[in-house]
Amino acid sequence: MRQRKTLKDVAREAGISVSLASRILGNYGYFSEETKSKVLKAAKKLNYKPDVIARGLKTRQTTAIGVIVSDILTFFFTTIVRGIEDVASQSGYSVILCNSDEDPIKERDYLLALYERNVDGLIVCPSTGNHSYLKKLSRGEMPLVLVDRGVRGLKVPTIIVDNEAGSYEAVNYLISLGHRRIGIITGLKGVTTSEERLAGYKRALEENGLPLKEELIKEGDYQREKARKVTQEFLRMKNPPIALFVCNESMTSGALLTLRENKVKIPEEMAVIGFDDPVWAPLTRPALTTLSQPSYSMGTLACQALLKEIRGVDRTKTPPEDIILKPRLVIRESSGGKVSEKFKAEKAFSEGGEGY
């Protein structure tokens, strides 16, 4: 196996000291352009690659950041990571990406591994089980930024969307079309996004004078298969909902699959709105109405905030404020149009005059 060339080899080839070669390749201190040219030619000739780990131990910087998301298979998180990577690359940083699958144990292992690798900072979409450890990392001066979800009591830069306002707008829109019996598939209990989206659903019902019915609230845990199961539970009800608000992309794909398998007509028999606007949303038949999140911007803002933390920019005693972006309701075919008076009457009759 060919031995890797070292800084000593470059210095010997250029006919200079190791310390001078280090200064030139590290771009610090004084050196002449003539000597710099010699060193660069020697490095190219030897195909020299700097030892990033050794340099990190010396400088205490690895020019690497760790990113932990919950589900990289979703368009939402893929786009966030793309935004992070674009900013990181422009600033000379590499990204180490980890996928937690909403598993606190897996997330904890990744947090420990990234810390031990001496990454310069972390961007995390937190699960439910490691809030105290994240606080410990933050107190230990590990630069940390949260994205998509916050952690109560953790005063670090946090990039989120206004989940409650988005959920309220979506459910209010369904109500404006004449829907009264609206089901919701919520996310993971204890996660801020799930709690906020449920709060928006409840507020929309309350402000429109509609009763909150617990049988119309089901937990999908942000998982596709769990959403398939609870959608089937909705369909088995004696009086199922005729509109469905689903609180993330993975669960929406699961709900749509169950509706298709049961030959439920969308939107005639079940109107659907999903939270997240994946690239496939306009390609479904009918095209999916969604709440679109500015995921790429969330990624770029998260990385910009982390780089400021790493460089010690704007660090004051004042706790950082959350950056709250607005989701956008994208109206397509799956939410349908106004519910006809005839359909309202038929539903009311089938439900024994209870209304729908």
N, C-alpha and C positions, 0 to 999 in steps of 0.2 A: 504494500500500500504506500502511495506517495506521501511523504511527510509534508505537513503543512508548513509553509514558509512563515518565519517569525519576523518581528521588528528588527532583531539582531541581524538577520539575513539581509534585510533591506539596507540597514546602516552600513554593513560590510560591502555590499554591492555599490553603494553610493560613495564609499570612502569617507564616512563621517561618523560621529559618535551616536550611540543609541539615543541619548537624551535629545540631541538635535533632531534626529529623525522623528522622534516622538512629538516634538514641538511642531514640526512641519506638518505631519499627518494629522495631528490634533488641532492644527490651525490656531496656535496660541504662542505668545512670546515673540521674540525677535529672530528673524532669519532673512537672508538675502534671496532675491528672486532666482539668482543663479543656482544656489544650493537647493532651493525648493524644486526647481526643474529637474535637478539630478535625482532627488529622492522620488519624485513622481514617476520618472522614467524607470528607476530601479524597481519600484513597487509594481508597475505595469509589467515589466519584464518577468518578474518572479511570480506574477499573479497573486500578489499579497492581499489577503483579506484580514482586516483588523479583528482581533479577538474582543468581541463586544462584551462578553461576560467579564473578562479580566479588566477591561477598561471601566466597566460598571463598578467593579469592586474598588477601583482606585478613585473614581470620580463620584461614586455613590449615585450615579445615574446610569440607567440602562437604555434610555430613549425608547422605552417600551411601556405601553399602558395595557392594563387588563380590562376586558369588557365581559360582563356576565349578563346574559339575557335569558328569558324563560323558555322561548320556543323559536329557534332560528328558522324553522320551517315556514313561519308565517311571513307574508309580505310586509307586515307592519315592522317586525323586528329586523328583517333583512334590510329594509330601507333605512332604519335607524342606524344599523351597523355601517351601511354604505356612507351615510353622512359623517359618522365618527371617523371612519377610515380616510375619507377624503381630506378632512381637516388635519388628521394626524400625519398623513403622508406629506402634506404641504409643509408641515412644521418639523419634518425629520424624525417622526416617531413611527414605530411599528405597533401593530395591534395584536394582542393575544386574546382570541375569542373563546368563550366558554358558554355552554348551554346547560342551564340548570334543570330544565323539565319541571319546574315548580317544586323540585325536591330539595327541602332544606338541608339534608345531609350532603347531597351532591354539591349544593351551593357552598356549604361550609368547607368542603374539601377543596373546591376551586379557590375560595378566598384565601385559604392557608397556602395553597400551592403558589398563587400569584404573589402573595406577601413574601414567601421564601425565595422567590425568583427576583425579588427586589425591583418589581415594576415601579415606575415613577408615580403611578396613580391608578385609580380604579373608577370605572363607570359601571354602575350596577342597576339592574331592574330587580329589586329585592323580592324574594319569596316571603313566606310568613314566619320562618323559624330562626332567623339570624340577626334580628334587629339589635340585640344587645352586643353582638360581636361586631357589627358595623359601627356602632357607637364607640366601641373600644378601639377599633382601627382608626377612627376619626380623631379620637383623643390622643392617639399615638402619633399624630401628625402625618398619617398616610393621606395624601390628597384624594378626596372622594367626591363623586358627583352621582346623584340618583337620576334615573330617567324613567319616565312613564308612571312611576309610583313613588310616593313619599313614605317616610317613616316618621311617625310622631315622636317629637323630642330630639330628632337628629338634625342639627343645624348645619346642613351642608347645601351647596347649590343643588336645586332639584328642578328638572325640566318636565313639565306635565301639561296635560290639556284640561280644559274645564269639562270634566266628565259629567257632572251633574247637569250643567246647562245643555250639553249635547244630548243627553238622555231625555231631558225634559222636552227639548225641541222635537225629537223623533216621536215620542209618545203623544205629544200634543198634536203633531201632524196627523197621526193615525186617528186621534179623537176628532179632529176637524173634518176627516173624511166620513165620519159617522160611526166609526168603530167604538164599541162600548165594553166589550169583553176582550181585553188585551192581555195576553200572557207574556211573561218575561223569563228568559233564561239568564241567570246571573252568573258571575264568575266565582272566584275562589274566596271563601269566607276569610275575613281578616286582612284582605288586600284592599288598599285604599280605592283603587279603580272600581272594584266590584261594589264596594259600599256606596261610592259616589254615584254610580250609574243607577243603582237601585233607588237611591234618594231622589234622583231626577224623575224616575218612573212614578214614584209615590207622589211627588209634588204635582206632576201633571194630572194625575187622577184627582187629587184633592182639589186643585184649583178649578177643575171642570165638574165638580160635584159628583164624582163617581166613587163608589165604595171600593176599598182595598180588600181584595179577596185572596187569602193566603194560598188557595189551591192553584192560583194563576201565577205563583212565584215558584220557580224551580231552579235549583243550583246545578250548573253545568261544569263548575270547577275549571273553566277555561280549557276544557278538553273536548275534542271532537266526539269520542265514543260516549262520554257521559252525556253530551248534548243529544246524541242520537237516542239514547235511552229515555231521557226525560221528555223529548218531543213525542216519543211513542206513548208515554204516560199521558200527555196532553190529549192525544188522539183517542185514547181509550176512555176518556171522561164522558159521562152522560151528556154533559153540556160543555164541550171543548171551546177554547177561545177561537175567534175568527181572525185574530191578528196576533202577530208574534214579534217581539222585540228581543233580539239576541245580542249579547254583550261582548262578543269578540269574533274574530275571523274564523278561528278553528271551530268554535261552537256553531257558527252560522253554517259552515260546510256540513257539519253533522246533522243539523236540523233540516237543511234542504234535502239531504240524502234520504232521511226518514220520510219526509213529505212526498218525495218522488216515489219511494218504494210503496207507499200507501196510496198512490195515485190521487193525492190531494191537489186540487187545482189552485195555482197561485196566480193572481191574488183573489180569484173568485171565491174560493172556499177558505183560504188562509192568506191574509196579507202578511208580508215579511219585511222587516227592516233590520239590517245588521250594523253593529258598531265595528268600524274598520272598513276601508275601501280597497280591498285587494285588487290586483290587476285583472283578475278573472270576473269581477263583479259585473261589468257591462256585457260580458260574454255569455252569461247564463240566459236561459229562456224560461220565464221573462227576466230581463235585466234587473239586477238587485239594487234596491234603494239602500243607501248606506249613510253612515256618519263617517266622513273622511277626516283622518287625523293628519296633521302636517309632520309625518314621521321623519322625512329627510331633514327638515329644519330642526326637529328635536335632537337628531344625532349631531348635526353640526354645532348647535348651541351647547350640547352636553360636552363635546370635545373642547370647544373654545373655553368653556367654564373650567374644565379640568386643567387645561394648559395654564390658565391664570393662577389656579391653585398651586400647580407645580412650580411656577416661576415666582410665587409669592406676590403676585400682582393683586392689588385691592384687598389684601387681607387686613381687616380691621376688627375691632371688638364688636362691631355691629353684625348680627347674624345675617347671612345671605338671604335674600328674598327668593321665593320660588318664581320661576318663569312659567307663566300659565298661558298656553296658546289655545286658540279656539278651534273646535272641530266644525266641520261644515256639512250640512245635510245635502246629500246628492240624491235628488228625486229621480227614480227610474220607474220601471213597470211593476216591480213586485209589491209595492205598497198599494197599487190600484188607484181608482178614482173614488168619487163620492159613492157611498153605499146607497143603493136605491131604496125608496120608501117601501116598495114591494118586498125586497129582501128583508128589511127591518121587520115588516109585519109578519113574514113567514117565520123568522127567527123567534120573534116574541111569542107566536102561537105554539111553536115546537117546544118552547120552554115554559109553557103553561102560563103565559101572560107575564112572565118575570122580566121580560126585556133581555137584551143581549149586551 
